[in-house]
Amino acid sequence: MTVSKIFSAMAVSLVFTACAHSPAPESTSLYDRLGGQPAITAVVDDFVDHVTADKRINGQFANTNIPRLKRLLVEQICAGSGGPCRYTGRDMKSAHAHLKISDANLTALLQDLSRTLDKFKVPDKERSELMAILAPMKGEIVTVR
Ligand code: HEM
């Protein structure tokens, strides 16, 4: 499956805190609809655990400080979704430049994320909004064509 297909499959598939009876008002930030810091932390935890168990890509994380990576991903998603955080990590180009990341590597990582979003039953709308935040980063992360 290609990266663009994964992004669109995520858009049409499954909130970290799904609440069928009282949908959040339209004006609520994605951060709040996702369930705020606790839900984002739980999602990042599960996602990174999938990634570090994924033989397709876990070699690239061999020298990575995983607790730090999790903390930075939570900050990044929190800030990007309208939450009260500031991202304190490196820009995406500098953080990934040495890793020789291919399209296939990104596809694998997004499949792992998709599994986590399935598990947490993140609804279509929030899922596609999250993907819309991540998708533009591809050009800075994938360096092997
Ligand atoms: C949309 C996709 C991605 C996002 C949003 C993302 C986000 C991040 C963030 C926020 C960091 C921390 C930056 C820092 O260390 O200051 C990071 C580091 C890292 N990412 Fe990604 N990443 C993505 C894709 C990938 C892919 C596809 C791989 C490899 C398969 C990957 C491998 C790594 C590794 C190994 C590090 C740690 C680098 C180091 O410690 O030197 N990332 N990423």
py3Dmol code that shows the C-alpha trace and the ligand (Angstrom):
import py3Dmol

protein = """\
ATOM      1  CA  MET A   1       0.000   0.000   0.000  1.00  0.00           C
ATOM      2  CA  THR A   2       1.360   3.422  -0.889  1.00  0.00           C
ATOM      3  CA  VAL A   3       1.717   6.264   1.570  1.00  0.00           C
ATOM      4  CA  SER A   4      -0.985   8.312  -0.089  1.00  0.00           C
ATOM      5  CA  LYS A   5      -3.374   5.333   0.025  1.00  0.00           C
ATOM      6  CA  ILE A   6      -2.670   4.933   3.736  1.00  0.00           C
ATOM      7  CA  PHE A   7      -3.333   8.606   4.380  1.00  0.00           C
ATOM      8  CA  SER A   8      -6.664   8.342   2.586  1.00  0.00           C
ATOM      9  CA  ALA A   9      -7.564   4.971   4.124  1.00  0.00           C
ATOM     10  CA  MET A  10      -7.029   6.548   7.526  1.00  0.00           C
ATOM     11  CA  ALA A  11      -9.239   9.426   6.494  1.00  0.00           C
ATOM     12  CA  VAL A  12     -12.154   7.102   5.750  1.00  0.00           C
ATOM     13  CA  SER A  13     -11.741   4.614   8.545  1.00  0.00           C
ATOM     14  CA  LEU A  14     -12.465   5.018  12.480  1.00  0.00           C
ATOM     15  CA  VAL A  15     -11.454   9.920  19.355  1.00  0.00           C
ATOM     16  CA  PHE A  16      -9.162   8.593  21.494  1.00  0.00           C
ATOM     17  CA  THR A  17     -12.191   9.057  23.751  1.00  0.00           C
ATOM     18  CA  ALA A  18     -15.151   8.206  21.558  1.00  0.00           C
ATOM     19  CA  CYS A  19     -18.399   9.599  22.913  1.00  0.00           C
ATOM     20  CA  ALA A  20     -21.364   8.681  20.761  1.00  0.00           C
ATOM     21  CA  HIS A  21     -23.983  10.368  22.902  1.00  0.00           C
ATOM     22  CA  SER A  22     -22.550  13.838  23.298  1.00  0.00           C
ATOM     23  CA  PRO A  23     -20.565  14.819  20.225  1.00  0.00           C
ATOM     24  CA  ALA A  24     -18.212  17.727  20.782  1.00  0.00           C
ATOM     25  CA  PRO A  25     -19.331  21.047  19.335  1.00  0.00           C
ATOM     26  CA  GLU A  26     -17.804  21.956  15.962  1.00  0.00           C
ATOM     27  CA  SER A  27     -15.682  24.714  17.491  1.00  0.00           C
ATOM     28  CA  THR A  28     -13.837  22.356  19.855  1.00  0.00           C
ATOM     29  CA  SER A  29     -10.143  21.922  19.010  1.00  0.00           C
ATOM     30  CA  LEU A  30      -8.896  18.636  17.634  1.00  0.00           C
ATOM     31  CA  TYR A  31      -6.812  18.404  20.833  1.00  0.00           C
ATOM     32  CA  ASP A  32      -9.977  18.409  22.976  1.00  0.00           C
ATOM     33  CA  ARG A  33     -11.842  16.039  20.663  1.00  0.00           C
ATOM     34  CA  LEU A  34      -8.953  13.597  20.822  1.00  0.00           C
ATOM     35  CA  GLY A  35      -9.257  13.594  24.614  1.00  0.00           C
ATOM     36  CA  GLY A  36      -6.460  15.993  25.541  1.00  0.00           C
ATOM     37  CA  GLN A  37      -3.067  15.144  27.005  1.00  0.00           C
ATOM     38  CA  PRO A  38      -3.932  11.787  28.659  1.00  0.00           C
ATOM     39  CA  ALA A  39      -5.442  10.338  25.484  1.00  0.00           C
ATOM     40  CA  ILE A  40      -2.655  11.647  23.238  1.00  0.00           C
ATOM     41  CA  THR A  41      -0.066  10.216  25.635  1.00  0.00           C
ATOM     42  CA  ALA A  42      -1.772   6.795  25.591  1.00  0.00           C
ATOM     43  CA  VAL A  43      -1.965   6.799  21.804  1.00  0.00           C
ATOM     44  CA  VAL A  44       1.697   7.795  21.351  1.00  0.00           C
ATOM     45  CA  ASP A  45       2.739   5.135  23.860  1.00  0.00           C
ATOM     46  CA  ASP A  46       0.919   2.377  22.006  1.00  0.00           C
ATOM     47  CA  PHE A  47       2.023   3.642  18.595  1.00  0.00           C
ATOM     48  CA  VAL A  48       5.720   3.832  19.464  1.00  0.00           C
ATOM     49  CA  ASP A  49       5.526   0.383  21.070  1.00  0.00           C
ATOM     50  CA  HIS A  50       4.193  -0.961  17.745  1.00  0.00           C
ATOM     51  CA  VAL A  51       6.983   0.802  15.869  1.00  0.00           C
ATOM     52  CA  THR A  52       9.761  -0.566  18.076  1.00  0.00           C
ATOM     53  CA  ALA A  53       8.322  -4.079  17.635  1.00  0.00           C
ATOM     54  CA  ASP A  54       7.988  -3.698  13.854  1.00  0.00           C
ATOM     55  CA  LYS A  55      10.848  -5.599  12.205  1.00  0.00           C
ATOM     56  CA  ARG A  56      10.380  -3.616   8.990  1.00  0.00           C
ATOM     57  CA  ILE A  57      11.587  -0.394  10.640  1.00  0.00           C
ATOM     58  CA  ASN A  58      12.722  -0.970  14.225  1.00  0.00           C
ATOM     59  CA  GLY A  59      16.376  -1.083  13.170  1.00  0.00           C
ATOM     60  CA  GLN A  60      16.149   2.615  12.464  1.00  0.00           C
ATOM     61  CA  PHE A  61      15.211   3.194  16.130  1.00  0.00           C
ATOM     62  CA  ALA A  62      18.089   1.126  17.548  1.00  0.00           C
ATOM     63  CA  ASN A  63      19.952   4.152  18.932  1.00  0.00           C
ATOM     64  CA  THR A  64      16.888   6.194  19.831  1.00  0.00           C
ATOM     65  CA  ASN A  65      15.992   7.383  23.313  1.00  0.00           C
ATOM     66  CA  ILE A  66      12.420   6.058  23.238  1.00  0.00           C
ATOM     67  CA  PRO A  67      11.012   7.922  26.297  1.00  0.00           C
ATOM     68  CA  ARG A  68      12.327  11.178  24.780  1.00  0.00           C
ATOM     69  CA  LEU A  69      10.823  10.344  21.378  1.00  0.00           C
ATOM     70  CA  LYS A  70       7.446   9.623  22.984  1.00  0.00           C
ATOM     71  CA  ARG A  71       7.570  12.921  24.907  1.00  0.00           C
ATOM     72  CA  LEU A  72       8.381  14.885  21.744  1.00  0.00           C
ATOM     73  CA  LEU A  73       5.661  13.167  19.705  1.00  0.00           C
ATOM     74  CA  VAL A  74       3.094  14.014  22.405  1.00  0.00           C
ATOM     75  CA  GLU A  75       4.267  17.650  22.337  1.00  0.00           C
ATOM     76  CA  GLN A  76       4.131  17.725  18.547  1.00  0.00           C
ATOM     77  CA  ILE A  77       0.606  16.287  18.295  1.00  0.00           C
ATOM     78  CA  CYS A  78      -0.622  18.396  21.244  1.00  0.00           C
ATOM     79  CA  ALA A  79       0.724  21.634  19.715  1.00  0.00           C
ATOM     80  CA  GLY A  80      -0.388  20.719  16.176  1.00  0.00           C
ATOM     81  CA  SER A  81      -3.934  19.907  17.258  1.00  0.00           C
ATOM     82  CA  GLY A  82      -4.513  23.177  19.106  1.00  0.00           C
ATOM     83  CA  GLY A  83      -3.471  22.057  22.588  1.00  0.00           C
ATOM     84  CA  PRO A  84      -1.579  24.039  25.246  1.00  0.00           C
ATOM     85  CA  CYS A  85       1.880  22.642  24.392  1.00  0.00           C
ATOM     86  CA  ARG A  86       5.063  23.852  22.770  1.00  0.00           C
ATOM     87  CA  TYR A  87       7.053  21.437  20.626  1.00  0.00           C
ATOM     88  CA  THR A  88      10.641  21.473  21.904  1.00  0.00           C
ATOM     89  CA  GLY A  89      12.210  18.946  19.498  1.00  0.00           C
ATOM     90  CA  ARG A  90      14.188  19.393  16.303  1.00  0.00           C
ATOM     91  CA  ASP A  91      12.561  20.256  12.998  1.00  0.00           C
ATOM     92  CA  MET A  92      11.556  17.190  10.956  1.00  0.00           C
ATOM     93  CA  LYS A  93      14.343  17.579   8.397  1.00  0.00           C
ATOM     94  CA  SER A  94      17.154  17.739  10.960  1.00  0.00           C
ATOM     95  CA  ALA A  95      15.684  14.943  13.108  1.00  0.00           C
ATOM     96  CA  HIS A  96      15.419  12.469  10.223  1.00  0.00           C
ATOM     97  CA  ALA A  97      18.215  13.452   7.825  1.00  0.00           C
ATOM     98  CA  HIS A  98      20.667  10.761   9.058  1.00  0.00           C
ATOM     99  CA  LEU A  99      18.114   7.934   8.936  1.00  0.00           C
ATOM    100  CA  LYS A 100      17.776   7.391   5.171  1.00  0.00           C
ATOM    101  CA  ILE A 101      14.003   7.009   5.365  1.00  0.00           C
ATOM    102  CA  SER A 102      12.202   5.612   2.316  1.00  0.00           C
ATOM    103  CA  ASP A 103       8.588   5.746   1.244  1.00  0.00           C
ATOM    104  CA  ALA A 104       8.247   2.101   2.363  1.00  0.00           C
ATOM    105  CA  ASN A 105       9.576   3.012   5.834  1.00  0.00           C
ATOM    106  CA  LEU A 106       7.003   5.800   6.154  1.00  0.00           C
ATOM    107  CA  THR A 107       4.232   3.482   4.938  1.00  0.00           C
ATOM    108  CA  ALA A 108       5.181   0.924   7.595  1.00  0.00           C
ATOM    109  CA  LEU A 109       5.170   3.578  10.332  1.00  0.00           C
ATOM    110  CA  LEU A 110       1.779   4.881   9.207  1.00  0.00           C
ATOM    111  CA  GLN A 111       0.385   1.333   9.217  1.00  0.00           C
ATOM    112  CA  ASP A 112       1.547   1.041  12.829  1.00  0.00           C
ATOM    113  CA  LEU A 113      -0.165   4.347  13.627  1.00  0.00           C
ATOM    114  CA  SER A 114      -3.299   3.144  11.883  1.00  0.00           C
ATOM    115  CA  ARG A 115      -3.390   0.045  14.101  1.00  0.00           C
ATOM    116  CA  THR A 116      -3.229   2.256  17.184  1.00  0.00           C
ATOM    117  CA  LEU A 117      -5.959   4.571  15.898  1.00  0.00           C
ATOM    118  CA  ASP A 118      -8.126   1.485  15.251  1.00  0.00           C
ATOM    119  CA  LYS A 119      -7.494   0.238  18.771  1.00  0.00           C
ATOM    120  CA  PHE A 120      -8.470   3.601  20.306  1.00  0.00           C
ATOM    121  CA  LYS A 121     -11.491   3.844  17.975  1.00  0.00           C
ATOM    122  CA  VAL A 122     -10.584   7.290  16.700  1.00  0.00           C
ATOM    123  CA  PRO A 123     -13.471   8.488  14.502  1.00  0.00           C
ATOM    124  CA  ASP A 124     -13.054   9.352  10.811  1.00  0.00           C
ATOM    125  CA  LYS A 125     -13.156  13.116  11.231  1.00  0.00           C
ATOM    126  CA  GLU A 126     -10.482  13.290  13.938  1.00  0.00           C
ATOM    127  CA  ARG A 127      -8.420  10.690  12.118  1.00  0.00           C
ATOM    128  CA  SER A 128      -8.343  12.642   8.904  1.00  0.00           C
ATOM    129  CA  GLU A 129      -7.586  15.896  10.760  1.00  0.00           C
ATOM    130  CA  LEU A 130      -4.626  14.203  12.450  1.00  0.00           C
ATOM    131  CA  MET A 131      -3.421  12.849   9.120  1.00  0.00           C
ATOM    132  CA  ALA A 132      -3.742  16.316   7.601  1.00  0.00           C
ATOM    133  CA  ILE A 133      -1.300  17.564  10.257  1.00  0.00           C
ATOM    134  CA  LEU A 134       1.207  14.762   9.558  1.00  0.00           C
ATOM    135  CA  ALA A 135       0.945  14.476   5.756  1.00  0.00           C
ATOM    136  CA  PRO A 136       2.786  17.717   4.887  1.00  0.00           C
ATOM    137  CA  MET A 137       5.816  16.513   6.887  1.00  0.00           C
ATOM    138  CA  LYS A 138       6.500  13.694   4.429  1.00  0.00           C
ATOM    139  CA  GLY A 139       8.716  15.823   2.184  1.00  0.00           C
ATOM    140  CA  GLU A 140      11.061  16.580   5.089  1.00  0.00           C
ATOM    141  CA  ILE A 141      11.193  12.998   6.406  1.00  0.00           C
ATOM    142  CA  VAL A 142      11.527  10.797   3.310  1.00  0.00           C
ATOM    143  CA  THR A 143      14.979  11.278   1.817  1.00  0.00           C
ATOM    144  CA  VAL A 144      15.494   7.997  -0.072  1.00  0.00           C
ATOM    145  CA  ARG A 145      13.679   7.813  -3.413  1.00  0.00           C
TER     146      ARG A 145
END
"""
ligand_1 = """\
43
HEM
C 4.753 11.691 9.753
C 5.742 10.917 10.149
C 6.696 11.212 11.277
C 6.608 12.125 12.295
C 5.492 13.128 12.596
C 7.820 11.984 13.089
C 8.102 12.726 14.219
C 9.277 12.653 14.924
C 9.640 13.493 16.049
C 8.758 14.584 16.660
C 10.878 13.135 16.448
C 11.710 13.747 17.595
C 12.627 14.831 17.027
C 13.883 15.014 17.834
O 14.564 13.989 18.102
O 14.215 16.186 18.202
C 11.304 12.039 15.601
C 12.510 11.366 15.727
C 12.784 10.195 15.094
N 12.078 9.617 14.061
Fe 10.381 10.336 13.268
N 8.612 10.989 12.549
C 7.952 10.488 11.450
C 8.400 9.472 10.624
C 9.466 8.650 10.889
C 9.820 7.454 10.142
C 9.078 6.937 8.936
C 10.903 6.906 10.763
C 11.659 5.657 10.422
C 11.070 4.595 9.959
C 11.241 7.773 11.878
C 12.300 7.565 12.717
C 12.677 8.441 13.722
C 13.839 8.212 14.580
C 14.774 7.012 14.556
C 13.917 9.321 15.435
C 14.985 9.592 16.539
C 16.153 10.279 15.861
C 17.297 10.478 16.818
O 17.169 10.267 18.035
O 18.371 10.899 16.339
N 10.363 8.818 11.918
N 10.325 11.773 14.679
"""
view = py3Dmol.view(width=600, height=400)
view.addModel(protein, "pdb")
view.setStyle({"model": 0}, {"cartoon": {"style": "trace"}})
view.addModel(ligand_1, "xyz")
view.setStyle({"model": 1}, {"stick": {}})
view.zoomTo()
view.show()
